[in-house]
Amino acid sequence: MLQTPRQALEAALRDPDFVDLSKLPNVRVDLRYGTKRNLLGRDVYGGFQHALMHKEAAAKFQVASASLASAHPSLHFLIFDALRPQSAQREFWELVRDTPQQPFFADPARGSIHSYGFAVDLGLASANGTELDLGTPFDDLTELAGPQNEEAMLAAGRLSQAQLDLRLILRSTMEGAGFIQLPHEWWHYDALPAAHVRATYRRCE
């Protein structure tokens, strides 16, 4: 019998190949797909709220965490999504297939880097856990979410300097630890190139 996304995530929580980022002192976790507060409008993860990454990706994230704590001690990471089982990716695809949302989700036949534990979606929060405004909500589907559009959005007054400054703090911290920014989502970072991940690592089913 196929596992539900929550069952797959609970199994990964016990798997030594995966690390729970939730335990880091300057990390807050709000897995939006473990709630109904997401663009799909449903709880895909069954309330699961542990942010997991493959141990190799987690080692990079720990560097980013230490860097953020040193340079910006008043800020915390706020994780929206991390390990996403293939079973969840299939659910996403069935919901978005042939809709305007489809381009924002990886076809499960090819697989998402999230499903290998090498991608993380995150923003920033204050020390008391308040989510900070980086210009759009997580999973916004407009051009305002794209890093490649930031200068134009700033010039047009659609992105404020304060919002851009927070994006740049997030970006410099994550890229400084070796992560790769996804060009159309300010919140998405891969720990390694996607092709290498798909060719080298096992997927969480």
C-alpha positions in Angstrom: 0.0 0.0 0.0 1.3 3.5 -0.9 2.2 5.7 2.0 0.3 9.0 2.7 2.5 12.1 2.7 2.4 12.3 6.5 3.4 8.6 6.8 6.4 9.2 4.4 7.4 12.3 6.3 7.2 10.5 9.7 9.4 7.7 8.2 11.9 10.3 7.0 12.0 11.8 10.5 13.4 8.4 11.7 15.7 8.0 8.8 19.4 8.9 9.5 19.7 10.3 5.9 17.5 13.2 6.9 17.9 16.0 9.5 15.2 18.0 11.3 16.0 21.7 10.8 13.3 22.5 13.3 15.8 22.0 16.2 18.1 24.9 15.1 17.7 27.9 17.5 17.1 30.5 14.9 14.6 28.5 12.8 10.9 28.8 12.9 8.8 26.2 11.0 5.4 26.9 9.4 5.0 24.1 6.8 2.2 25.6 4.7 1.3 22.3 3.2 0.7 20.9 6.7 -2.1 23.5 7.0 -4.8 24.8 4.7 -3.0 28.2 4.3 -1.6 27.5 0.9 -2.5 28.0 -2.8 -4.1 24.5 -2.9 -6.3 25.3 0.1 -5.8 21.9 1.7 -3.6 20.2 4.3 -1.5 17.8 2.2 0.9 16.8 5.0 -1.7 15.9 7.6 -0.5 18.6 10.0 3.2 17.5 9.9 5.4 20.4 11.1 9.0 19.2 11.0 11.3 20.7 8.4 13.5 17.9 7.0 16.4 18.0 4.6 18.9 15.4 3.4 21.9 15.4 5.7 24.2 16.9 3.0 21.8 19.8 2.4 21.2 20.2 6.1 24.9 20.7 6.7 24.8 23.6 4.3 21.7 25.0 6.0 23.4 24.8 9.4 26.2 27.0 7.9 23.5 29.5 6.7 21.8 29.4 10.2 25.1 30.2 11.9 25.8 33.0 9.4 22.3 34.5 9.9 22.8 34.3 13.7 26.1 36.1 13.5 25.2 38.8 11.0 21.5 39.4 11.9 20.9 38.0 15.4 17.4 39.6 15.5 16.2 37.6 12.5 15.1 33.9 12.2 14.6 31.7 9.2 10.9 30.8 8.7 10.6 27.6 6.7 7.5 27.1 4.6 8.4 23.8 2.9 11.4 21.4 2.9 11.2 17.6 2.3 8.2 16.9 0.2 7.4 13.3 -0.5 6.7 12.1 -4.0 3.2 11.1 -2.8 2.6 14.8 -2.0 4.0 15.8 -5.3 1.5 13.5 -7.0 -1.3 15.1 -5.0 -0.2 18.6 -6.0 0.0 17.6 -9.7 -3.5 16.2 -9.7 -4.8 19.4 -8.2 -2.9 21.8 -10.6 -2.7 19.9 -13.8 -4.2 21.9 -16.7 -4.7 25.0 -14.5 -2.7 28.2 -14.5 -0.8 26.9 -11.4 0.7 23.9 -13.3 4.0 25.7 -14.4 4.9 26.2 -10.7 4.9 22.5 -9.8 7.2 19.8 -11.0 5.6 16.9 -12.9 6.0 13.9 -10.6 7.2 11.9 -13.5 10.3 14.1 -13.4 10.2 14.8 -9.7 10.8 17.8 -7.5 14.1 18.5 -5.8 12.0 18.9 -2.6 11.3 15.2 -2.8 15.0 14.4 -2.4 15.4 16.7 0.6 17.6 19.1 -1.3 15.3 22.1 -1.6 13.9 24.5 1.0 11.3 27.3 0.8 11.8 30.0 3.4 11.5 33.6 4.4 12.5 35.6 7.5 10.8 36.2 10.8 11.5 38.5 13.8 12.9 37.0 17.0 9.4 36.6 18.3 8.3 34.6 15.3 6.4 37.3 13.4 6.7 36.7 9.6 8.4 39.6 7.8 7.2 41.1 4.6 9.4 40.2 1.6 7.1 41.6 -1.0 4.7 38.7 -1.6 3.3 35.8 0.3 4.9 32.3 -0.1 3.8 30.6 -3.3 2.7 33.9 -4.9 2.3 33.2 -8.7 2.9 36.7 -10.0 6.0 38.4 -11.5 6.5 40.2 -8.2 7.8 37.0 -6.7 10.7 36.6 -9.2 14.2 37.7 -8.1 14.9 38.4 -11.8 12.2 41.1 -11.7 13.2 42.9 -8.5 14.9 46.0 -10.0 12.0 46.6 -12.3 9.5 46.1 -9.4 11.4 48.4 -7.2 11.5 51.1 -9.9 7.7 50.7 -10.5 7.0 51.1 -6.8 5.6 47.6 -6.5 8.5 46.4 -4.3 9.8 48.6 -1.4 13.4 49.0 -0.5 12.7 47.5 2.9 11.2 44.4 1.2 14.1 44.1 -1.2 16.6 44.5 1.6 15.1 41.5 3.5 15.2 39.4 0.3 18.9 40.4 -0.1 19.7 39.3 3.5 18.0 36.0 2.8 19.7 35.5 -0.5 23.2 36.5 0.6 22.9 34.2 3.6 21.7 31.2 1.6 24.0 31.7 -1.4 26.9 32.2 1.0 26.3 28.7 2.4 26.2 27.3 -1.2 22.5 27.3 -2.0 21.1 28.1 -5.5 18.3 30.6 -5.8 15.4 29.7 -8.0 14.9 32.7 -10.4 11.1 33.0 -10.2 10.6 32.4 -6.5 12.4 34.5 -3.9 11.7 31.8 -1.2 13.1 28.7 -3.0 16.7 27.5 -2.7 18.4 24.2 -3.9 21.4 22.8 -2.1 22.8 21.3 -5.3 22.1 21.5 -9.0 18.8 19.7 -9.8 20.3 17.4 -12.4 23.0 16.2 -10.0 20.4 15.5 -7.3 18.1 13.5 -9.6 21.1 11.4 -10.9 22.7 10.8 -7.5 20.2 10.6 -4.6 17.1 8.6 -3.7 13.7 10.2 -3.6 11.4 10.2 -0.6 8.3 8.3 -1.8 
